Amino acid sequence: MSSSAISIAAVLWRLRKRLHDGALFFAYIVMFAVLRFLLFFARGDVPVVAWGLKNGHLTALAILFVALPWFITVARRPPSRRHAVVG
């Protein structure tokens, strides 16, 4: 398991009680896209495709542009009654 996967898991574990109804999933997707974007700067075996970026950069940006608005929307939504803590 890579150190980036372990760091994402550690952050998600700490956020698991604060986020609700899919927000934890979108948090994972956003963190994955950011780490993947940064990781591709270190990879030297992948050719540059466009605008000085590699294919992995462009894919990570596409994922980020889709997942980030969803994360913000889902995270701002009030918790549903089904998951509400009583007491």
C-alpha positions as CSV (number, residue, x, y, z in Angstrom):
1,M,0.0,0.0,0.0
2,S,1.4,3.4,-0.9
3,S,2.0,6.2,1.6
4,S,-0.6,8.4,-0.3
5,A,-3.3,5.8,0.2
6,I,-2.4,5.5,3.9
7,S,-2.5,9.3,4.3
8,I,-5.9,9.4,2.6
9,A,-7.2,6.6,4.8
10,A,-5.9,8.4,8.0
11,V,-7.7,11.7,7.0
12,L,-10.9,9.9,6.1
13,W,-10.8,8.0,9.4
14,R,-10.6,11.3,11.3
15,L,-13.5,12.8,9.3
16,R,-15.8,9.8,9.4
17,K,-18.0,11.2,12.2
18,R,-18.2,14.7,10.9
19,L,-19.2,14.0,7.3
20,H,-22.5,12.3,6.3
21,D,-24.5,11.0,3.4
22,G,-21.9,10.5,0.8
23,A,-19.7,13.4,1.8
24,L,-17.0,11.0,3.0
25,F,-17.0,9.3,-0.5
26,F,-16.6,12.6,-2.3
27,A,-13.9,13.7,0.2
28,Y,-12.0,10.5,-0.9
29,I,-12.4,11.3,-4.6
30,V,-11.2,14.8,-4.1
31,M,-8.1,13.8,-2.1
32,F,-7.4,11.0,-4.6
33,A,-7.5,13.5,-7.5
34,V,-5.2,16.0,-5.7
35,L,-2.6,13.4,-4.7
36,R,-2.7,11.8,-8.2
37,F,-2.2,15.2,-9.8
38,L,0.9,15.8,-7.6
39,L,2.2,12.3,-8.1
40,F,2.4,12.7,-11.8
41,F,4.9,15.5,-11.5
42,A,7.4,12.9,-10.1
43,R,6.7,10.4,-12.8
44,G,9.3,10.7,-15.6
45,D,8.2,7.9,-17.8
46,V,4.9,9.5,-19.0
47,P,5.0,11.9,-21.9
48,V,3.6,15.4,-21.8
49,V,0.2,15.6,-23.6
50,A,-1.0,19.2,-23.5
51,W,-0.2,22.5,-21.7
52,G,2.8,21.0,-20.1
53,L,0.7,18.4,-18.3
54,K,0.6,14.7,-18.6
55,N,-2.4,12.5,-19.2
56,G,-2.7,11.7,-15.5
57,H,-2.7,15.4,-14.7
58,L,-5.6,16.0,-17.1
59,T,-7.6,13.0,-15.7
60,A,-7.0,14.1,-12.1
61,L,-8.2,17.7,-13.0
62,A,-11.3,16.3,-14.7
63,I,-12.1,14.2,-11.7
64,L,-11.5,17.1,-9.3
65,F,-13.7,19.5,-11.3
66,V,-16.6,17.0,-11.1
67,A,-16.1,15.8,-7.5
68,L,-15.3,19.0,-5.7
69,P,-18.7,20.7,-6.4
70,W,-20.5,17.5,-5.5
71,F,-18.5,17.3,-2.2
72,I,-19.3,20.9,-1.3
73,T,-23.0,20.3,-2.1
74,V,-23.3,17.1,-0.1
75,A,-21.2,18.3,2.8
76,R,-23.4,21.4,3.2
77,R,-26.6,19.3,3.2
78,P,-28.1,18.8,6.7
79,P,-27.9,15.2,7.9
80,S,-31.0,13.1,7.1
81,R,-33.2,11.9,9.9
82,R,-32.1,8.3,9.2
83,H,-28.6,9.1,10.3
84,A,-29.4,11.7,13.0
85,V,-28.0,11.0,16.4
86,V,-30.7,11.0,19.1
87,G,-29.9,12.2,22.6
